């Protein structure tokens, strides 16, 4: 099964005009890089019995995320209607697109959601160890991850764009082949880094941990181009008017550049996975677009 088969629907295309004005930097989707934090939770989740429709203890839904990957998820200091408490960081809350979806899943399951903040790279192991009940963290299905956990249908579908300086000789490029021999940078542990190898003879730079690091490199001129979340591009360009998105001709861009975001749960919970998919399927395309736009507009700078 490929990762795109997990998507129940194609997420509505969000263009710059549709998104509207944004005021802060948006981070790339699909698979954020690690950011160290203690996971702080040690209780276990039973995965035996696929007929069970109870997740975790059936009361508190422990949602794994890094809480540092806006607009998908971020840490906030004040409680709001859009936040949930971060269980292992006193006095802190989580907000973002993943959080809004997690809230809907928790409500549909009759549970109260709390975030458990940890490194992105540790989420799958934490789930299989029972330290969290579900992953909602901008994570995409991959065959490798699916060997360890089960994935829901997608609740957001993003794409991959290539960003260059507006005054770059590559600003008018129309094909990834035009970037042969260039230095291109992406974010570690994401599809945004993986696709760089599709560029012929590319100097695939060592990926960096966070999107602010990625943007910093293109701003400082240490690379020719960066990969970036297509949904987040309008917000990026508003904050960095010296940057521009490369407009590829049909069939000349990255191959298989769709990045669905999927919730993950421990294996052996077929009934609960079906419930989660029903909840996700009930979120209309229009509502997904509104949630994304709202999160993008209120994300921290």
N, C-alpha and C positions, 0 to 999 in steps of 0.2 A: 504494500500500500504506500503511495506517496503522500506527502504532507498535504497537498492540495485536495486530496479526496476527503479530508476531514471537514472541509467547509460545506455547510448546508446551503449556503447561498453566497453570492458574490456581494461583498460589502459595497454600498453605494459609493461611487467615485466622489471623493471630496476634493474639489478643485480650490484654487486660491480664492475665487470669487465666492464659492459656497461657504468656505470656512470663515471668511471675513477677517477683520483685523485681529492680530495677535500681538502680545506685548512682551513675550519672553521666549527664551530658547526652548524648543521642543527637542526631546531626545528620540533616538531611533527606536523602531519597534522590533519585536520578534525574539530577541534573545540578549538581554543586557549582560554586561560584564560583571564580574564579581566585585563586591564591596564588602569588606570584612565586617562582621558583627556577630556577637554570640547569639545563638538561636534561642537560648533561654528556656526552652520547653523540653520536657523529657518523657511525657506520657505517651502511651502507645496506642495505635489504631489497629483494630483487628481487620484483617483482609480476608478472613475465611468466610465462605458461604456466599455465593453470588446472589442468593435470593434475598439477602438482608438489604433493607432500604434505609438503614440508619448509618450516618457518617460520623465517625469518631464516637464521642459520648452522646451524640444526638441532641446536645444542648448548646455547646459552644463550638463554632466552626473556626478552627485555627487555620488561617490563610497565610501560606508562605509567600514572601516577596522580599525584594531588597529595599523597598521604600526609598529608592534613590534613582528612579528611572522615569522621571516626568516626561510626557503627561500620562504615562501608564500607571505609575505609582510613585509617591513621594512622601516624605515625612513632614508633618505639620506640627506646630507647637500649640495650636488652639483647636478645640473641638468645634465641629460644625455639622450641619445636616448631611454633608457629603463625606464625613470622615468615619473611621472606626478606630478604636484604641489599638496601639501597638503593645502587645502583651509583654514584651521583654525590654521595652524602653519606657521607663517611668515618665508619665506626664506628656507622652507624645502620641500622635495620631497619624494614620495613613489616609491619603486621599489619592485620587487619580482614576483613570478609566478602569483598570483592573479592580479597584476597590468598589466602584459602582456595580460592576458585574458580580463581584463576590457578595455584595449586599443583597442583590436580587436572588442569587443562588441560596444564600442563607435564609432569606425570607421564605422562599419556596420550600425549603426543607424544615421550616419552623425552628431555626437556630439563630443564635446571636453571633455575629462575626467579630473576630479579633485578628489583627495582623500579627505575624511573627516575623520579625526582621532578621534576615540572614543574607549571606552572599548568594548570588544567583547560582554559582557553580555548586553550591551545597544543597540546593532545593530538592533535587531528585533523591539524594541519599537521605535527607531529613524526612521526606515523605515515606520512603520505604522503611525507615526506622520508626515511624509512628510519631515523630516529633511535631508534625503538622498533618492536617487532614486533607488539604487541597492546595494546589499551586495555582495562583492567579497572578502572573508576574510578567506578562508580555512574552511568555514562552510558547514556542511553536513545536508542533509534532515533528519528531525526526525518528527514523527507524531505530537509531541507537537508543534514544530515550524510551521508545515504546517497548524495548526489551525489558525495561524495569518498571514502568508505570503505564497506566491507561490514560488516554486523552479524550476529552470531550470534543464535540463539534466546535468549530471556530466561533469566537464572539467578536472578532475584528479581523479584517484582511488588509494588510498593508502591502507596500511595494518597495522597490529599491531604486533610488535615484543617484545620479552622479553629480557632484557639486564641484565647481571650479571658481576661481577668481574671475570677476567680470571682465577684467582687462587681460585675461589669459589668452594665449593663442588657441587654446582648446575650447573657448567659450562658444565657438560656432561649430563645434564638432557635431556630427550626426550619427556616428557609429562608434561602438566600443573599439573597433579596429583602429580608429583615429588616435587611440590612447596607447598604441604599441610603444613600448620603451619608456613610458611615463612612470612616475612614482605615485602610487595610489594607497591610501590609508583607510582602514576600517576599524570598527570596534571589536575587541576581543570576544571570542565565544559567541559570535552571531553570524547569521547568514550574510550580513553586510560585509563581513570579512571574507567569507567563503567565496562569494561571487567574483571577487577581484581576479581570481585566477582565470576567469573567462576572457580577460583582456590579453591579447597576444603579446608575448615578450614583456610583460609588465614587471616593473620593480615593485613586487608585493611587499610593502613595508610592514615591519613588525607591528601588529595591532596594539592599540592602547586600550586602557581599561574603561574609559568613560567617553561619552559623546562630547562633553566640554573639552576633553583632551584632543579629540578628533578635530573639532572646530578650531581649536587653538593652533594646531599644526597647519591647517590650510591658511589661516590668518597670518601666520608667521612665515609662510612660504617654504616650509620644509617638505611639502609634498605638492604634486600637481593637481590632485583631485582627491575627494573623499566620497565614500558611499554614505547614504543617508536615507532615513524614512521618508517615503513619498508623501505620506499624509502630513508629516511635520514640516515639509519644505517651505510652505508659505510663511510659517512663523519664523523659521530660520532666516529667510531672506528679508523679512521685515526688520529683524534685529541686526542683520549683517547685509546691508545694501550693496556691499562690494562683492558679494557672492552671487552666483547665478546657477540655475539648474540646466544641465545639458539636455537638449531636446533631441532624442534619438529618432531617426526615421523608423517607419514600421519594420519590425523584424531585425533591427540593427542594434537593439539594446541588449540587456542581460537576458539570458534564457532562464525560465522558471524563476522569475523574480517576485512571485507572490508569497507573502509571509503571513499565514494565518496565526492568530493567537488563540491558544487552546488552554483550557483548564486541565490540570492533571490530578488524578487520584491514584491511590494504591490499587494494585491489581486484585481481582477477585470480588469486585463490587459492582456486578453488572446491573443490578436493579437500581442502585443509587446513580450510576452513570447514566442510565436511561432517564431518570428524573432530572438530572442536571441538563441533559440535552434538551429535554422538554422545556425547561426554564429558559435556556439560551435561545431555543427556537422561538420563544414567545417575545423576544426582543426584536422589534421591527427594525428594518433598515433605517427608517427615519429617526427612530429613537437612538439607535447606535450612533448615527451622525451627530445628533444633538448632544449626546453624552460626550463624544469625542471633542466637539467644538467647545463645550462648556469647560471640560478639563483642560484643554489647550489654552483657553483664555484665562484660567485662574491658576495655572501652574506657577511654581516659584521661579524667580529670576536667578 
